[in-house]
């Protein structure tokens, strides 16, 4: 039997032992669509928040204050709606000297379930370059790891396209302290392109980030002919790509 494509592979299950960080909070009205479903950009912000809470609880924020996400996978198994309360469990599935893959399972009191995984790079705040993860923090992450030699592989290959582009205006609130567009913002044009039909059933969505978008740049988005891939561009250069498909395809390979 052929192994599934990487972008169609199931995410690692919740481990029975090891370091699993837990947090919970209520869904807010600023996190939802008009139909009360939790938005993808809100989920991406939850992943940032629980990640920094994890660093603080592990006394690792001072030594690892800056992380860059290279890829985020979000599987919406059962949608989470407002009003509800979410419970997040975060653990490491793969690690290398300078990056790691972090799973986050999001359950809700009313039965919602979202599974996620992020490929995070530890960055030196002074040089902006990938930096080695400390031995102490690595020991904590290692307790749940299934891949001790994590490598980066693209799942979405950039492609030139003749499809029409549309502008995606940025706001002052879209930028982080480094004057880069916050990674959660990229989910807004992606979710709009997905359409309602896909989101009515369980689905997987992926964003891969290539280069940051900085203040003053003009952003366009372009949907590919396959109807399930979106490129987010600046002056013809792809800065991020998104892909989505029904979650049933994940188990079909």
Secondary structure, DSSP 8 states (H G I E B T S, - for coil): -----GGGS------SSS--EEEEEE--GGGB-TTSBB-HHHHHHHHHHHHHHHHHHTT-TTT---EEEEEEEEEEEE--BSS-EEEEEEEEEEE-SSEEEEEEEEEETTS-EEEEEEEEEEB-TTT-SB----HHHHHHHHTT-SBSS-----SS------S-EEE----GGGB-TTSBB-GGGHHHHHHHHH-HHHHTS-EEEEEEE-S--BTT--EEEEE-TTSSEEEEEETTEEEEEEEEEETHHHHH-
